[in-house]
Amino acid sequence: MKFDQPATPNPIDQERVVTRPHTRIEGPLKVTGQAPYAYEYQLPETPTYGFVLGAGIARGKIKSIDTAAAEAAPGVLLVLTHENMPAQGASDTPVPQQEDASPQLAGPEVRHYHQAVAFVVAETFEQARAAASLIEVEYEVTSGQFTLADTVDSGEEPDDAVDSVVGNFEKAFDAAEVTVDLTFTTPDQSQAPMEPHATIAHWDGEQLTVYTAHQVVHWVKRGLALTLKVPQKNVRVISAYVGGGFGTKLLFFSDAVLSAAAARVLGRPVKTTLQRPLIFNNTSHRAATIQRVRLGADRNGNLAAVGHEAWTGNLPGGDTEPACEQTKYLYAGEHRQIQTRKTELDLPPGASMRAPGEAVGMLAIEGAMDELAEKLGVDPVELRLMNDVQFDPEKGPKRPFSSRKLAQALRAGARAFGWDDRPRTPQERRDGEWFIGYGVASAFRTNLVKPSGATIRLEPGGTVTVETQMTDIGTGSYTILGQVAAEMLGVTLEQVQVRLGDSEYPESSGSGGSWGANSASAGVYAASDALRRDLARKAGYTYANAVFRNGKVWQGAECTELSELAGKEGVSATGSMTYGDLDEQFMQAGFGAHFVEVRVNAYTAEIRVNRALSVVGAGRILNPITARSQCLGGMTMGIGSALMEELHVDHDLGLFVNHDLGEYHVPVHADIPDMDVIFLDELDDASSPLRAKGLGELGISGVGAAVSNAVYNATGVRVRDFPITLDKVLAGWDAQE
């Protein structure tokens, strides 16, 4: 099925199951420990245990590596290094590729700190870990570049973040009556999912089965096949339950590659989990940025010039952190200059982290909008409203937004939050030793869709089974896809069984980029539509007149039980959803608004978030319980990004030194306040047959800026170097004295 025309009325519009608040159908399995994560699968054969040894330098070469003591250690079965690693092919990983050497096993060249240099396999985890400590590696160190600020002059336009220049920005900015010219910096950050990267690999002849923690099953299947130089048909990937990913599990790392390679050599299963310190430097992270935002407006606040430049760094061939992307679409402005430059750094690989680009880019553009509002003397909400636009600002009315409820979100949020009662000037409101401040920011995230397929089977007895490669990374995929199948076939959610995360099932979009729920649901829709047609034909009904309700197929007053149509063997159909060019005809994005109240201690500058509200316009909300959970999670990450998350770079040795959850600070329960979410009624006909849009990353985009703006409102100190820590606020107060 191809979606190339705006959605018309269809069975989803009944909303008997879809849009209703259903708790997670896999929840009981998770809370009772019966849902197996990658490291927990039980195999008939006793597994061996792998342990990855990471490089002790950031850049250079391995001069020698002595594994004799490790190989002689108790329980050790195999030690792999670049000297005996089976020949590998280039694959889809975030590090430089080279033939005949695994991209996930360094040697002789080392490209980043904690890149794997050896892999020890033993009968127990403890034996493998102990043996790894016996390996002696002599390095030849090469100087590297680990500081983004030192490389900005060498930045080049990357392939994956295209510059945008409309009109004459410099002339318009110089002529503007009111301007701001501001620089913001954001640090390296870690996705830090609760479940570590982990894999169990075993071979049955030429067939490889990999149980691994991954967000997109067919990506890792293809990548492992290329790396191991085996046909894709010989690789099966199972990733039924994933304990969080936030982007880092869009890629695969040394646990998957080395477990599979070692299992083939040994003829035994190998299970490996990356120890937490290795995850921070061996896998991916969100790269730091330096951003310059220039805005020019008339005295009424109408934007004429919008400029946003960003610099970010990565290993050669790595991704760009596209911090400027949202600025292309967020506000009006006739003259625009939006540019991204990438430099070469020798830090561990930068890649996707929740809302790549928007999460940090919104800190800058929404901070600048707040400062412009102050300079103009206008309400920050009103400034955003007067620069709202219903079409792509770069392409004009010929490319309208498919739906855009930014203005409605701002107004609804202001009413619900009590924005009119806000403190109008910094340090105006005080509660004992605490200053109180309010902040606001817009929310934006591009809506993406991906091809996705599924198989739907009507079982004997009238129950329904859904099978698709789609993954559930804690987002509610099991429940949402079950709801779509139940709606389409006229049964209850309790009558639907959902099976996910197996490469034997039809290829799916997977989880990432906020495309998962909408795209995978569209795949289930397509398969369900095919099954509905078969069942209507089997019942002797005209499909256009067939109605599926209460476990029956109806045509007028006549009906047939689904269980009767299923027969003794059941009936199944496979379908997939692909897309035309509606995303070119219409600019598609989710919008919203965040409101935050903070308190800042007048003596210590300790920052606490009192309450937060997000108002969201993201098309049809398929399940308000799981959707709310996604927004609350995004808000929590946004608070963490604003106030605490930072990978500290050792600028001499080239590593992230706070490489565990003890020193890499993320919000805990005590940090998170009273939070609420309001969903706006919205249908996006150009997005999918479900009229939904991406949601998972919209929840984080802009939250940090609302926190930052609230801190200023409380303290009178603008902190543009994130995260906002108390020492920076204290320094601002000292500077004011």
C-alpha positions in Angstrom: 0.0 0.0 0.0 1.3 3.4 -0.9 0.4 6.5 1.0 0.7 9.3 -1.6 -2.6 11.1 -1.1 -4.0 12.8 2.0 -5.8 10.4 4.3 -9.6 9.9 3.7 -12.1 8.4 6.2 -11.1 4.9 7.2 -11.7 2.4 10.0 -9.2 4.1 12.4 -11.6 7.0 12.6 -14.0 4.8 14.6 -11.7 5.3 17.6 -13.2 2.5 19.6 -9.8 1.2 20.6 -7.3 3.6 19.1 -7.0 6.9 21.1 -8.3 5.1 24.2 -6.1 5.0 27.3 -4.8 1.4 27.5 -2.0 0.4 29.8 0.9 -1.5 28.3 0.0 -5.1 27.3 3.5 -6.3 28.0 3.7 -4.5 31.4 3.0 -7.6 33.5 5.8 -9.5 31.7 8.2 -6.7 32.5 7.4 -6.2 36.1 7.5 -9.9 36.8 10.8 -10.4 35.0 9.4 -12.6 32.3 10.2 -10.2 29.4 13.7 -11.3 28.2 16.2 -8.5 27.4 19.2 -9.2 25.2 21.5 -10.6 28.0 18.8 -12.7 29.5 17.8 -15.2 26.8 18.2 -18.8 27.8 19.8 -21.1 25.3 20.0 -25.0 25.4 23.8 -24.8 25.4 25.7 -23.2 28.2 27.0 -19.9 27.0 30.5 -18.5 27.3 31.2 -14.9 28.3 33.0 -12.2 26.4 34.8 -9.2 27.9 35.9 -6.2 25.8 39.2 -4.5 26.6 39.2 -0.8 25.5 42.1 1.2 24.2 44.0 3.2 26.8 44.8 6.0 24.3 42.6 8.2 22.1 44.7 8.1 18.9 47.8 6.2 17.8 48.9 2.7 17.0 49.3 -0.6 18.8 53.0 -1.3 18.7 52.6 -4.7 20.5 50.0 -6.7 22.3 50.9 -9.6 24.6 48.0 -11.9 25.3 50.0 -14.9 26.6 49.1 -14.4 30.2 45.4 -13.9 29.4 45.3 -17.0 27.2 46.8 -19.1 30.0 44.4 -17.8 32.7 41.8 -20.1 34.2 38.7 -20.7 32.1 39.9 -18.7 29.1 38.8 -20.1 25.7 39.8 -17.4 23.2 41.5 -14.0 23.0 40.9 -12.0 19.9 43.0 -9.1 18.8 43.6 -7.5 15.4 46.3 -10.1 14.9 44.0 -13.1 14.8 40.5 -11.5 14.2 38.8 -13.2 11.2 38.8 -11.0 8.1 36.0 -8.5 8.3 34.1 -6.3 5.8 33.1 -2.7 6.1 29.8 -2.1 7.8 27.4 0.4 9.1 29.1 1.6 12.3 30.1 5.1 13.5 33.8 4.6 13.2 36.1 4.6 10.2 35.8 1.5 8.0 38.6 -0.6 6.7 38.6 -3.9 4.9 40.0 -7.0 6.6 39.8 -5.6 10.0 36.8 -5.2 12.3 35.6 -1.6 12.7 34.9 -2.6 16.2 38.3 -4.1 17.0 41.2 -1.6 16.7 44.5 -2.5 15.3 47.0 -1.6 14.6 45.4 1.9 14.3 43.5 3.3 17.3 40.9 5.9 16.4 39.3 6.8 19.7 39.6 6.1 23.4 38.1 2.8 24.6 37.9 1.4 21.1 38.1 -2.3 21.5 41.7 -3.7 21.3 41.0 -7.2 22.6 38.2 -9.5 23.3 38.5 -12.3 25.9 36.1 -15.2 26.0 36.0 -17.5 29.1 33.6 -19.9 30.9 32.5 -17.2 33.3 32.2 -13.4 33.2 34.6 -13.1 36.1 37.3 -15.2 34.4 37.0 -13.2 31.2 37.3 -9.9 33.1 40.3 -11.1 35.2 42.1 -12.4 32.1 41.5 -9.1 30.2 43.4 -7.3 33.0 46.5 -9.4 32.1 46.8 -8.2 28.5 49.7 -5.9 28.0 49.4 -3.3 25.2 52.2 -1.0 24.1 51.0 2.0 22.2 52.6 4.6 19.9 50.6 7.8 20.8 49.7 10.3 18.1 48.5 13.8 19.1 44.9 14.4 18.6 42.3 17.2 18.7 39.8 17.0 21.5 38.6 20.6 21.9 35.8 21.8 19.6 36.5 25.5 20.3 40.0 25.1 18.9 38.7 23.7 15.5 36.0 26.1 14.5 38.2 27.8 11.8 38.6 24.4 10.1 34.9 23.6 10.0 33.5 22.5 6.6 29.9 22.1 5.3 28.9 18.5 6.0 26.9 16.3 3.6 24.1 15.7 6.1 23.3 19.3 7.1 22.7 21.5 4.2 23.1 25.3 4.4 20.1 27.5 3.8 20.4 31.1 2.6 17.3 33.1 1.7 17.3 36.8 0.8 20.1 39.1 2.1 20.6 38.2 5.8 23.5 40.5 6.5 21.9 43.6 5.0 18.6 42.9 6.8 20.3 42.2 10.1 22.3 45.5 9.9 19.2 47.4 9.1 17.0 45.9 11.8 15.8 48.2 14.5 16.3 45.7 17.3 18.9 42.8 17.2 20.5 40.2 19.3 23.8 38.5 18.6 24.4 35.6 21.0 26.6 32.5 21.3 25.5 29.4 23.1 27.5 26.2 23.8 26.3 22.8 24.6 28.4 19.9 25.9 28.9 16.3 24.8 26.1 14.2 26.3 25.5 10.5 26.7 22.3 8.6 25.9 23.0 6.5 29.1 20.1 4.0 28.6 19.3 1.8 31.6 20.0 -1.4 29.7 23.6 -1.7 28.6 24.6 -2.7 25.1 24.5 -6.5 25.2 24.5 -9.4 22.8 24.2 -13.2 22.8 25.4 -14.8 19.6 25.4 -18.4 18.5 25.8 -20.3 15.3 24.0 -23.4 13.9 26.1 -24.4 11.0 26.1 -21.3 8.7 23.2 -19.7 10.5 23.8 -17.0 13.0 21.3 -15.9 15.6 22.0 -12.8 17.5 20.0 -11.6 20.6 20.9 -8.0 20.9 19.7 -4.6 22.2 18.9 -2.6 19.1 16.3 -0.1 17.8 16.1 -1.1 14.1 16.3 -4.8 13.5 17.0 -4.8 9.8 19.8 -2.3 10.2 21.8 -4.4 12.5 21.1 -7.5 10.5 22.4 -5.9 7.3 25.4 -4.4 9.2 26.4 -7.7 10.8 26.1 -9.5 7.6 28.5 -7.1 5.9 30.9 -7.1 8.8 31.0 -10.9 9.0 30.9 -11.4 5.2 27.9 -13.7 5.3 24.6 -13.5 3.4 21.9 -11.6 5.1 19.6 -14.6 4.9 22.1 -16.4 7.2 21.6 -13.8 10.0 18.7 -13.7 12.4 18.4 -10.9 14.9 16.1 -10.9 17.9 15.5 -7.8 19.9 12.0 -8.2 21.4 12.6 -6.0 24.4 15.0 -3.1 24.6 15.7 -1.2 27.9 16.0 2.2 26.4 18.1 3.4 23.5 17.7 7.2 22.9 19.6 6.8 19.6 22.7 4.9 20.7 21.1 1.6 19.8 20.4 2.7 16.2 24.0 1.6 15.7 25.8 -1.6 16.7 29.1 -1.9 18.6 31.8 -4.3 19.7 29.5 -6.5 21.8 27.5 -7.6 18.7 30.5 -7.9 16.3 32.9 -9.6 18.6 30.4 -12.0 20.2 29.3 -13.2 16.7 32.9 -13.6 15.5 34.0 -15.4 18.6 31.0 -17.7 18.7 31.9 -18.8 15.1 35.5 -19.5 16.1 34.5 -21.4 19.2 31.4 -23.2 18.0 29.7 -22.1 21.2 27.3 -19.3 22.2 29.0 -16.1 23.4 27.2 -13.5 25.6 28.7 -10.0 26.1 27.6 -6.9 27.9 29.6 -3.7 27.7 30.6 -2.5 31.1 29.2 0.9 31.9 32.5 2.9 31.6 33.1 1.3 28.2 29.6 2.4 27.0 30.4 6.1 27.4 33.6 6.0 25.3 33.2 2.9 23.1 29.7 3.6 21.9 28.1 6.9 20.7 27.1 10.2 22.3 25.6 13.5 21.4 28.4 15.8 20.2 29.1 19.2 21.7 28.0 22.4 19.7 28.9 26.0 19.5 26.0 28.1 18.2 25.7 31.7 17.1 22.2 33.1 16.8 21.4 36.5 15.3 17.9 37.8 15.2 16.8 41.2 13.8 13.3 42.6 14.2 11.4 45.9 13.9 10.3 47.6 17.1 7.0 45.7 17.0 8.8 42.4 17.1 8.3 41.2 13.6 11.4 39.2 12.6 13.2 40.3 9.4 16.5 38.5 9.8 17.0 35.0 11.2 20.6 33.7 11.5 21.8 30.5 13.1 25.3 29.1 12.7 26.5 25.9 14.4 29.8 24.2 14.8 30.1 20.5 15.9 32.8 17.9 15.7 33.2 14.2 15.0 35.4 11.4 13.7 35.9 11.4 9.9 32.8 10.1 8.2 30.7 10.6 11.4 27.3 12.2 11.8 26.7 15.9 12.2 24.7 17.3 15.2 22.2 19.3 13.1 21.5 22.0 15.6 20.2 24.6 13.1 17.5 22.5 11.4 14.5 23.6 13.4 15.4 27.3 12.8 14.6 26.8 9.1 11.0 26.2 10.0 10.1 27.7 13.3 9.4 31.4 12.7 8.8 33.9 10.0 11.6 36.1 8.6 12.2 37.2 5.0 16.0 37.1 5.2 17.6 33.9 6.6 21.1 32.5 6.9 21.4 29.0 8.5 24.7 27.2 8.4 26.3 24.2 9.9 30.0 23.4 10.0 31.6 20.1 11.1 35.2 19.8 12.3 37.4 16.7 12.9 37.7 15.6 16.5 39.4 12.5 17.9 36.8 11.9 20.6 34.6 8.8 20.6 31.9 8.8 17.9 29.1 11.3 17.9 25.7 10.1 16.6 22.0 10.3 17.3 20.7 11.1 20.7 17.0 11.9 21.4 16.0 14.7 19.1 19.4 15.1 17.3 19.7 18.7 16.4 16.5 20.1 18.0 17.3 19.1 21.6 20.3 21.4 21.6 19.4 23.8 18.8 16.2 24.8 20.6 18.3 25.8 23.6 19.9 28.5 21.4 17.1 29.7 19.2 14.5 29.8 22.0 17.0 31.4 24.4 17.6 34.1 21.7 13.9 34.6 21.3 13.6 35.2 25.0 16.4 37.8 25.0 14.9 39.5 22.0 11.5 39.7 23.7 13.2 41.3 26.7 15.0 43.8 24.5 11.7 44.7 22.8 9.8 44.9 26.0 7.2 42.4 24.8 5.7 39.2 26.3 7.9 36.2 25.2 4.7 34.3 24.3 3.4 37.2 22.2 6.7 37.5 20.3 6.4 33.9 19.3 2.8 34.3 18.3 3.4 37.3 16.1 6.1 35.4 14.2 4.1 32.2 13.7 3.8 31.2 10.1 1.6 28.5 8.4 4.1 27.6 5.6 7.7 26.7 5.2 9.4 30.1 5.8 12.1 29.2 3.2 9.7 28.1 0.4 6.7 30.3 1.0 3.0 29.5 0.7 3.6 26.9 -2.0 4.7 24.5 0.8 2.3 24.9 3.7 2.5 23.0 6.9 0.3 19.9 6.9 -0.8 21.0 10.3 0.7 23.4 12.8 -0.7 24.3 16.1 2.1 26.3 17.7 -0.1 29.3 18.4 -2.8 27.1 20.0 -0.2 25.4 22.1 1.2 28.7 23.3 -2.2 30.1 24.2 -3.5 27.0 25.8 -0.3 26.6 27.8 -0.3 30.2 29.0 -3.8 29.8 30.3 -3.3 26.5 32.0 0.1 27.5 33.5 -1.0 30.9 34.8 1.5 32.8 32.6 -0.3 36.1 33.1 0.7 35.9 36.8 4.4 35.5 36.0 7.1 37.6 37.5 7.7 40.4 35.0 11.3 41.2 36.0 14.2 39.1 37.4 14.3 38.6 41.1 10.8 40.1 41.4 9.3 37.1 43.2 10.8 35.5 46.3 9.6 32.8 48.6 11.9 32.9 51.7 15.4 32.2 50.5 14.2 31.2 47.0 13.8 33.3 43.9 10.9 32.2 41.7 11.1 32.4 37.9 8.9 31.5 34.9 10.1 30.4 31.5 8.5 29.5 28.1 9.8 28.0 24.9 8.2 26.6 21.7 8.5 22.9 20.9 9.3 21.6 17.4 10.3 18.3 15.9 10.3 17.3 12.2 7.8 14.6 11.4 9.4 11.6 9.7 7.9 8.4 8.3 9.6 5.2 7.1 8.3 2.2 5.1 7.0 -0.5 7.4 5.4 -3.9 7.1 3.6 -6.5 9.2 1.8 -9.8 9.1 -1.7 -10.1 10.6 -3.2 -13.5 11.4 -6.7 -14.3 12.3 -6.3 -17.3 14.5 -8.8 -20.2 14.9 -11.2 -19.0 17.6 -11.2 -15.4 16.4 -8.1 -13.9 18.1 -5.6 -11.9 16.2 -1.8 -12.1 16.0 0.5 -9.2 14.8 4.1 -9.9 13.8 6.5 -7.2 12.7 10.2 -6.4 13.2 9.2 -3.2 15.0 11.0 -2.8 18.4 9.7 -1.6 21.8 12.4 0.5 23.5 10.0 1.4 26.3 7.7 3.5 24.1 4.6 1.3 24.1 4.9 -0.3 20.7 3.3 -3.5 21.7 0.2 -1.7 23.0 -0.2 0.8 20.1 0.2 -1.8 17.4 -2.3 -4.1 19.2 -4.7 -1.2 19.3 -4.4 -0.5 15.6 -5.0 -4.2 14.7 -8.0 -4.4 17.1 -9.5 -1.3 15.6 -9.1 -2.5 12.1 -10.6 -6.0 12.7 -13.3 -5.0 15.2 -12.0 -7.0 18.2 -10.9 -5.9 21.7 -7.2 -5.3 22.5 -7.4 -8.3 24.9 -8.0 -10.5 21.8 -4.7 -9.3 20.1 -1.3 -10.8 20.6 1.7 -8.7 19.4 5.1 -10.2 18.5 8.0 -7.8 17.8 11.7 -7.5 17.3 12.5 -10.6 15.2 14.1 -10.3 11.8 12.0 -13.3 10.6 9.0 -11.0 10.7 8.2 -8.4 8.0 10.7 -5.5 7.9 9.6 -2.5 9.9 10.6 1.1 10.5 12.0 0.3 13.9 12.3 2.8 16.7 14.1 6.1 16.1 13.6 9.6 14.9 10.1 9.7 16.3 8.9 7.8 13.3 8.3 4.5 15.1 4.7 4.6 16.3 3.2 6.3 13.2 5.2 4.3 10.7 4.8 0.9 12.3 1.1 1.5 12.9 0.8 2.3 9.2 2.4 -1.0 8.4 -0.1 -2.8 10.6 -2.9 -0.8 9.0 -1.8 -2.0 5.5 -1.6 -5.6 6.6 -5.0 -5.3 8.4 -6.5 -3.8 5.3 -5.3 -6.7 3.2 -6.7 -9.2 5.7 -10.1 -7.3 5.9 -10.4 -7.6 2.2 -9.7 -11.3 2.2 -12.2 -11.9 5.1 -14.9 -9.8 3.4 -14.5 -11.7 0.2 -14.6 -15.0 2.1 -17.8 -13.9 3.8 -19.3 -13.0 0.4 -19.5 -9.3 1.2 -18.6 -6.3 -0.8 -15.6 -4.8 0.8 -16.7 -1.2 0.6 -19.9 -2.2 2.6 -18.2 -4.4 5.1 -18.0 -3.3 8.7 -15.8 -5.1 11.3 -17.3 -4.8 14.8 -17.6 -6.9 17.9 -15.8 -9.9 16.5 -18.0 -10.0 13.4 -18.0 -8.8 9.8 -21.2 -7.0 9.0 -22.9 -6.1 5.7 -26.1 -4.3 6.6 -28.1 -6.5 9.0 -26.2 -9.6 8.0 -23.0 -10.7 9.8 -20.5 -13.5 10.0 -18.3 -14.4 13.1 -14.6 -13.9 12.6 -14.0 -17.3 14.2 -16.1 -18.9 11.5 -14.1 -17.1 8.8 -10.8 -18.2 10.5 -11.7 -21.9 10.2 -9.4 -24.5 11.6 -6.2 -23.1 10.2 -6.7 -19.4 10.4 -6.2 -16.7 7.8 -3.3 -14.3 7.4 -2.2 -11.4 5.3 1.1 -9.5 5.0 1.2 -5.9 3.9 3.5 -2.8 4.0 3.1 0.9 3.9 5.3 3.0 1.6 5.1 6.7 1.0 5.0 9.2 -1.9 6.0 12.8 -2.0 3.5 14.3 0.5 6.4 15.4 2.7 7.6 17.5 -0.3 4.2 19.0 -0.9 3.7 19.7 2.8 6.1 20.6 5.5 5.4 18.1 8.3 6.3 18.7 11.9 5.0 18.4 15.5 4.6 21.6 17.5 4.0 22.5 21.1 4.9 24.8 24.0 6.7 24.3 27.3 6.2 26.3 30.4 8.5 25.9 33.5 8.6 27.4 37.0 11.9 27.2 38.8 13.2 28.3 42.2 16.8 29.4 42.7 18.4 29.7 46.2 19.3 33.3 46.8 22.5 32.3 48.7 23.7 29.0 47.1 22.2 29.4 43.6 20.9 25.9 43.8 18.3 25.4 41.0 15.1 23.4 41.5 12.3 23.0 39.0 8.9 23.4 40.7 6.6 22.5 37.9 6.5 22.0 34.2 3.8 21.9 31.5 4.0 20.7 27.9 1.2 21.4 25.4 1.5 19.2 22.4 0.1 19.1 18.9 1.2 15.8 17.3 -1.7 14.6 15.2 -3.9 11.8 16.4 -2.7 10.6 19.8 -2.9 6.8 19.4 -2.8 6.1 23.2 -2.8 8.9 25.7 -1.2 6.9 28.4 1.9 5.9 26.4 2.0 9.3 24.7 2.0 11.1 28.1 4.7 8.8 29.2 6.8 9.7 26.2 6.3 13.4 26.9 7.2 13.1 30.5 10.3 11.3 29.6 11.3 13.9 27.1 10.6 16.7 29.6 12.8 14.9 32.2 15.6 14.6 29.6 15.2 18.3 28.8 15.5 19.3 32.4 18.6 17.1 32.7 20.1 18.7 29.5 19.6 22.2 30.9 20.8 21.7 34.4 23.2 18.7 34.7 24.1 16.5 31.8 27.6 16.9 30.6 30.4 14.6 29.5 33.6 16.1 30.8 36.4 15.9 28.2 40.0 15.3 29.3 41.4 17.7 26.7 44.9 16.1 27.0 44.0 12.4 26.9 40.9 12.6 24.7 38.3 10.7 26.8 35.1 11.3 28.8 36.3 11.0 32.4 32.8 10.8 34.0 32.0 7.6 32.3 29.5 6.0 34.6 26.1 6.9 36.1 27.7 7.9 39.4 29.5 10.9 37.8 27.4 11.5 34.6 24.5 13.2 36.2 21.0 12.6 35.0 17.8 13.6 36.7 16.5 11.3 39.5 13.1 11.3 41.2 14.1 14.2 43.6 14.9 16.4 40.6 11.7 16.0 38.8 8.7 18.2 39.8 5.0 18.2 39.2 4.7 17.8 35.4 1.7 17.8 33.2 0.9 17.3 29.5 -2.0 18.6 27.4 -2.7 17.1 24.0 -4.3 19.3 21.4 -7.0 17.8 19.2 -5.3 17.5 15.8 -5.4 15.2 12.8 -2.6 15.4 10.1 -4.1 14.0 6.9 -0.7 14.2 5.1 1.3 12.2 7.6 -0.2 8.7 7.4 -3.6 6.9 7.2 -3.7 7.2 11.0 -3.3 11.0 10.8 -0.7 10.8 13.6 2.7 12.4 13.9 6.0 11.7 15.7 5.9 12.4 19.4 8.9 10.7 21.2 11.4 13.5 20.6 9.0 16.5 20.5 8.8 16.2 24.3 12.4 17.1 24.8 12.7 19.8 22.1 12.6 23.2 23.8 12.2 22.1 27.4 15.8 23.1 28.3 15.3 26.5 26.9 12.1 27.0 29.0 14.2 26.0 32.0 17.0 28.4 31.0 14.6 31.3 30.5 13.0 30.6 33.9 16.4 30.6 35.6 17.0 34.1 34.1 13.6 35.3 35.2 14.4 34.1 38.7 18.0 35.3 39.0 18.7 38.0 36.4 21.7 35.8 35.1 21.8 34.6 31.6 23.8 31.4 31.2 24.4 30.4 27.6 27.1 27.8 28.4 25.1 24.7 29.2 24.5 23.0 31.5 23.3 25.7 33.9 25.1 24.9 37.2 25.1 26.9 40.4 28.7 28.1 40.0 27.7 29.8 36.7 24.8 31.6 38.4 27.0 32.7 41.3 29.6 34.0 38.8 26.8 36.0 37.2 25.8 37.5 40.5 29.4 38.4 41.3 29.7 40.1 37.9 26.7 42.2 38.7 28.1 43.5 42.0 
